[in-house]
Amino acid sequence: MLTVGLTGGIGAGKSEVSRLLVECGAVLIDADRIAREVVAPGTPGLAAVVDAFGTDVLAPDGSLDRPRLGSVVFADPAKLALLNSIVHPLVGARSRELEAAAPDDAVVVHDVPLLTENALGSLYDVVVVVDVPPETQLDRLVRFRGMTQQDARARMAAQAARDERREIADIVIDNDVPLAALHRRVKDVWADLTHRAHASHGPAPE
């Protein structure tokens, strides 16, 4: 098994890269999706979040109002750290369960938005960073996600700087390119990852 940590700043297009890697044959473990699961209604995770932040972060149906919670924590580093201290251990435990269930010869891609911020690079055999300039991030967040410039800049500021992400990367995927070029780059990266996976298990079969 080869474990890959996939990360990138908000708006970098990491989800598209992870989708393409799955098409190539990767097993995807999506930290964002798991983060939603562990704070679903009725979970201990949601109860812990409400204890920390109050019932104002709940939607009328009792689910977590993620935009409201985001507006609270992304403007306050201490509150963001508190939220992370609740959610990250739950996400980590579930991720390890899913990884253990993958085939022995799999390339397992962990889609981890805050890999750099939480110094998680050493947990993976390979770190892949999806990279775009900050101005591209800002434009995408405003145009495609409907954020105000102020909200978008706050989300970006809460994450690691571009240079910090690139510094921990074993492989960088430039996603400030046309979609066809991105597809070609991901296929090249997949060939690299499968080569590494085979090398870690000895010579590939003839």
N, C-alpha and C positions, 0 to 999 in steps of 0.2 A: 504494500500500500504506500502511495505517495500522498502526503498531506500538503495542501496548498492553502496559504492564507491570501485571500483576494481582498484588496481594499482600495479606497480612493475617496477623495473629498465628495461632499454632497454635490450632486449635479454633474459628476464626472462621467456618468454613464456606466457605472459598475454593474447595474442590473442587466444591461444589454450584453456585457461581456460574459457575465455568469450564464445567461441564457444560451449564448453561443457555445460556451464550454460544455454545457449539458448536451447540446446537439452533437457535439463531438464525442461524447461518451462519459463525461465527468459525473461523479456523484456529488450533488450540491447540498451543502448544509448552510441554510440561510439564517444568519443570526438575527436579522430584522424580523423575519417571519416567526422565529422562535420567541423573540422578545414580545411579540404580540400574543403568542400562545400562553406564555407564562404569566400574563396579566389579564387573561380572559376572565369574564364574570365567573365568580365562584372559586377562583384560584387563591391560594395563599399569597401569591405575588401581588394580586390586585388589592387584597386586604392590607398588605404591607405598604403599598403606595398610598392608599387612602389614609392609613394611620399617619404617614409622613406629611402628606400634602393637603389632607382634608377632603371633604365630599365635593368641593367645588370642581375637582378634576374629573368628576363622573358626568357622563351624559345622562339624559332623562331615562334611558333604558337600563341604567346601571352599569354600562360598559365604560371603559376608560375613554375620556375625551382627550385624545392625543394632541390635537392642535392647542387646546387650552393648557394642557400640561407642558407642551413644548414652549409656549409663550412664557411660562413661569420659569422653567429651568434653564432655557438657553440665554436668558438675560442675567443669570445669577450662577456663577461657577460653583458656589457652595451647594446650591440646590441641585445643580446638575450632578455633582459628585455624590450627593445623597441618593438621588435616583439611581445612579449607576451602581452604588453599593447594594441596592436592593435587587436590581434586575440582572446584573452581570453574572453573579454566581448561579442563578437559576438558568440562564442561557448557557453557561459553560457546562453545567451538569447535563442538560438535555443534548447539547452538541456532542459530548463524549459518548452518550448512549447511541446516537445516530451513527457516529463514526465506527463504533464497535460493531454495528450491524452491517457495515459495508463489506463487499467481497475483499478477500486478501490482496487481490491484484488491482484494486480500484485506484483511480486518481480521485481523491476526495478533496473537493474545493469548498473551503469554509469562506463564505461571503461575510466579512467582518468589517462594518463601517469604521469602528473605532480601534482597529488593530494597532495603529501607530500610537494613538493617544494612551492606550493602556499597556504599551510595551509587550505585545503578545507575539511578536515576530518569532521568538525562539520556540514557540509551540509548534511551528510548521516546518516541513522540509524545505519549502520554497515559498517566498513571499512575492506576490504579483501585485503591482500598483497600477491602477488605471489613472491616467494623468491628463489633466487639461489645465490651461492657464486660469487664474482666478477670474478674469473678466468673462471667460466662457462659462464658468460655473454660475456667476451672477446672472448673466443673460438667460441661461436655461432655467434657473430657479424663478425668475420673474416671468418669463414667457410661458413656460410649460407647467409650472406648479402654482402659478398665480400668487406668489409671495410678493410683498412689498420689498423694495430695495433694503429698507431697514431690517426687516425680518431675515432676508436672505443673507445680509452681511453679518447679522448676529449668529446665524447658524454656521456660517463659514468660520467666523472668529472663534467659535466654540470647539473647532476641530484643529488638528495639527496643521502646521504650515506646509505648503507644497514641498519645500526642500526637505522637511523632516520625513515626509512620506517617501520621497524618492531615495533618501539616504538608506532606508532599511530594505529597499527593493532588491530582489534577485533578478526580477524581470519587470520592465516598465512597458505598459501598453499606452501609446499616445491615442487618445480618443477625440482629439480636435481635428478629425479627418472625416472624409466622406464615409458613409456606411460600408461601401464595398471595400475600401482600404482597411477598415476595422475588421471586417470578416477575414480578409487575407492575413492580417496580423494575428488574429486569434487562432487561426489554423496553424500558423507557424509556431505559436506558443504551445498549442496542444501537442504538436510533434515533439517539441522540446520536453514537455512534461512526461509524455509517454516514454520517451527515451530514458529520462531520469528514473522513471518507475521501473523499467526493465533492468536498468543498470543496477538498481538497488537489490534486485532479485537474481543477479547473475546474468550470464549471457542470454539474450532473447532466443527463443526456439527458432530453428531454421525453417 
